Amino acid sequence: MPEITRADVETLDQQDPLARLRTAFELPANQLYFNGNSLGAMPRAISQRLRDFAEKEWGQQIVRGWVTQGWYEMPQRVGGKIARLIGAAEDEVIVTDTTSINIFKLAVAALGFKSGRTKIVTTRDIFPTDIYILEGVVNILAGRAELCVVESEKLCSTIDQQTALVVLSPVNYKSGALFDMAKMTAQIQTQGAMVLWDLSHSCGAHEVDLHRIDADFAVGCGYKFLNGGPGAPAYLYVAHRWQQNLQQPLTGWKGHAAPFAMSPEYRPAEGVTRLLCGTHPVIAMTCLEQAVDLFGTVEMSQVQQKSRRMGDLFITLAEQRCADYGLTLLSPKDSTCRGSQVSFQHPGGYAIVQSLIEKNVICDFRAPDVVRFGITPLYQKYTDVWDAVECLVDLLKSGAWQERDQKPSATVT
């Protein structure tokens, strides 16, 4: 393959249909940000939106804002906007709680649908909190449920007639490897089980179509590719066919059919609204809604195409220039099998990441040896990839990373 030049990469930026969106984000000067798969950059409009919220809504309307400003309907309204990004109907998605809490609610609900089946299955390489939550479900249900955590290659052989639910992520958070969502959903449902997809590393980065694959449940966070801010509210999806009889375990007042009737007896709301629990955080949801609105001007096919091209560029440049420095590609080389990230393995991974951060190349480390670069097409440039690889090459050549602590010491890595 001919050597790629910076001029070639600048041409890609000039031809990029998403380039116009970069100015919609607050990006620190002289910084290359490759951590949007952990925390997305802040949309510029949020600053003014929060000022308006403080001064004109909360400041002036106070409690009336629940009605006059539409705060009360925010979970449904913002959920409907996210639905467009994941191939769902507006009334199948609601914004509520955290990803972890939503996994708990849906896992317990799935066991309720599958009376007589006791097994929950997931993979060892899913994001760890998913496993922790499922362990909690099993512990609470003491004897009525069991959790099987298996290697990905043993997943299909583990699913049997005792399996009630399989919990999966389309994207491996370390390697970026993709599951075939349609194929896996069909295989799981053929065994009579249900599937819950964790879309936290997918939604906002590449195409997801829950209707096309006939998914049962899904969850996802709002702070990664959706750019909703630190700790942004999460969302969940329940297919229409399961909504009417779904029983969730956290029966809070917002999920009641008539919250302000103040009845001492619980009666579930219709549809996905019954998955609400307590009062939602209006300020955080205001940020998330402002961020999600940016996606209204783009097609996810464009976002996915740019993600793949940026990942391919990163891999090609790294192979051409870093091959002699112990860096091993962990992500799939085939872009159709890769999520919106590029990951490498290196024995000095932690020290390399910390050294890059000092040079204003913001990426992250995942134990034991993974250097992870998130690809965020809405605000990254192709030349960002070029410059990041330049910095990586210089660091590896100089060996300066070897002067750092080789073991993780930072609280957040």
Order of alpha helices (4+ residues) and beta strands (2+ residues): alpha-beta-beta-beta-alpha-alpha-alpha-beta-alpha-beta-alpha-beta-alpha-beta-alpha-beta-alpha-beta-beta-alpha-alpha-alpha-beta-beta-alpha-beta-beta-beta-alpha
